[in-house]
């Protein structure tokens, strides 16, 4: 059985800060967001968790194995280095979407994202250290993206095609299975999933091909942490590439 611990990090009062006392330079804001994501990714990655960029002012992470103390340390570290603070919600559920929804509700219950009174909230449920349930990670890759897109089309048109496939996959996995899929660059999408069958992954790939005319392949791994599951998924994806298959489990 899979059981996901999802963490949402949300910048406090960020919208008003970006225009106070006057609108700030856009590239400065983009730099701040990208550096914050980098720091979060390095922190949780060193603890075998995964972080995803989401919307810049929000970061989503799969944090099985990280307790309250680790989240408090991350919050403090960010507060010491950035002009804005971060609130954190944590949720646990079999379906990743349900875990993230629970995490979001913890933050929302403490106040609006644009409330000047909400600062460094940390609330939620944490999986027990003795939890033996697994994380399932699926690593999707566009079939022959270089030959079909990168070496044939302009960068923007390549981007449109890849993003179209990602959007179709994201919607299908969320609506059908409560899974969470995130674009991670190039032609790669990583999804935190409940326990899915080979046929369910085939159905997802078919749905994307039908909607967006993008062909995918996927490697699937499971483990106690996102890193353990994710590295197995990478190995399974290499089997797809080597054998010409579409779905492989490690």
N, C-alpha and C positions, 0 to 999 in steps of 0.2 A: 504494500500500500504506500502511496506517496502522500507526503504532508509537507506543505510549503510554509516557511516563515518569510513573509514579505515585509519589507521596510519601505516607507515613503518618507523622503526628506523634502521639506518645502521651505523655501526662503520666507522669512517673516517680513510682512509689510514691504515687500520688494517693489511692487508697482508704484506706490507713492514715493519711495526712495529714489526711483529712477528719474523722477521729474522734480525733485526737491533739492535745492531751491529753484532749479530750472532744469529742463531736459538735459540728460547727460549724453555724451558722445556714444553712438551706438556700438562702435567697435570696442570701446571700453567696457560696455555692458556684456558684449559677447565674450570678451576676454575673461571677465570675472566669472561668468557662468561656466566656460570651458575649463578654467583652472579649478573651480570648485568641484566640477565633476571629476577631474583628474585626481584631486586629493581624495575624494570619496572612493573612487575606484581603486586607488592604491591602498587605502586603508582597509577596505573590506576584502580586496583581492589578496592581501597578505594573510587574511584569515579565512581563505578558501570560499569566500562569497562572491557573488556577481553583482555589478551595478550597471544600470542602464540610464542613458541620458534623459529620456522622456522629453520634457518641454524646456529644459534649461533651468528654469526656476524650480523645477521638481526633478528629483532623481528617485528611481525605483530600484530596489535591490532585493535579491534572494539571499537571505542571511541565516539560513539554518546553521546552527552552531555558535551564533553570536548572541550573547545574553545582554541584559540591561547595562552592565558595566561597560561593555565594548561600545554600545551606542552612546552612553554618556561621555566616554573618552573622545569619540568622534565629534560629538557636538561641541565639546570644550575646545578641541583642536581647531575646528572651523571658526569658532567665535574669536579665537586669538589671532586669526589671520585675515579675517574678512570684515568689511564695514557693515555687514548685515548678519543676522543670526538665522538659525535653522531650527524648525520644529520637526519632530520625528514621531511617526505612528508606526506600530508594528502589529501584524495580524498573522494568525496561523489557521490554515484550513487545508482540506484535501485538494480543492481546486485553487490554483493560484489567483484567479480573479476574485474569489471570495476572500482570500487572505488579504489581498490589496484593498478590497473594499472595506474590510474591517480596520485596516491601518488608516485609511483615509478618514473614516468616521471618527477615529480618535483625535485626529488633528482638527477636523471640522468642529467637533464638540467643544474644543478649547477656544474657538474664535475664528473669525474670517482671515483669509490670507492677506487682507489689506488692513487688518486691525493693528493700530499702534500699540495695543495693550497685550497682544500675544507675542511672547518671546520664549524661545527655547523650550517649548513643550516636549515632553517625552512621555508617551503613554502607549500601552498596548499589552498584548499577550506574547509570551516568549515560549518557544518549544523547550521542553525539559532537556537537560544535558544528556539524559539517558534515553532520549527519543531514538528509536531504531528505525523509524520510517524513512524512506528514501525520497530524494529529489529526482524528478525526471527532467532532463534537458534534451531538447531537440535542436540540432544545428542544421539549418536549411541553407542550400546553396543553389544559385541559378545554374542550370545546365548549360555549359559552354557560353557563359556570359561574355568572355573575351571575343570569341569568334562571331557571336550573334550581334553583340552590341558595341563593346569597347573599341574593336578594330573596324567597325562598320559605320557607326553613327557619331554625331557630335556628342560631346560630353553631356549637354543638357538633355538631348533626346535619349541617351543611354540612361541618364538619371530618371527620366519620366517612366521609362519602361520598367526599370528595377523597382522604383517606388510604387508603381502600379501593382506589381506582383506582391510586394510587401504588404500593401494596404489590403489586397484581397485575402492574403494569408492571415493577417492580423484579425480581420473581421470574422473569417471562418472559424479560426481556432477559439476566439473569444465567444462567439455565439453558440457554437456546437459543443464546446468542451470546457469552457471557463479557463482556457489557457491564455497566457500573456506572451505575445511575440514582440520583439524589438529589433529594429534595423541596427546592425553593428558595423556598417561600413562595407565598401566594395559591393559585393552581391550576396552578402551574408545576413541571415536573420537567425537570432537565437530565441527559442521559446521555452518558457517554464510551463510544464504540462502536468496534468494528472496522468495516471497510468493509462496510456492509450495503446490500442492494438495496431498491428501492422496494417490491417485493412482501414483503420481510421486515419492513419497517416497517408495511405494511398488516396483515400477520399479527399483529404485536404489538398493534396497535390493536384488531383483532378479538378477540384473546385477552382483553384487558382488558374490553372491552364484554361478552363472554360471562361472565366471572367476576365482575365488579364492577358491571356495568350503568352504566359510565361511558364516555362518548364522548370520544375524544381526537383532536387533530390534531398534526402535528409538522413542524417545519422543520429541515433538515439542512444543516450546513456543514462544510467541511474547510479546514485551513490548517496552517501550520508550528507554530502555538501554539494553546493552548486559546482564547485571546481571539480570534484571527483566525478560527478555526472557529466559535466561539460567536456572534460578531457576524453572520457569514454565516447561521447558523442562525436568528437573530432576524429577519433580513430575509426568509428563506424562510417563516418562520411568519407574517409579515405578509402574504405572498402568499396563504397559506391563508385568513387572515381576510378578505382582500379578495375572493378568487375563490370562496370557499366550498369549497375543496378540503381533502383530508385529509392528504396527504403532499406536501411540496415540497422539492426540493433547490435550494440557491442556485446 
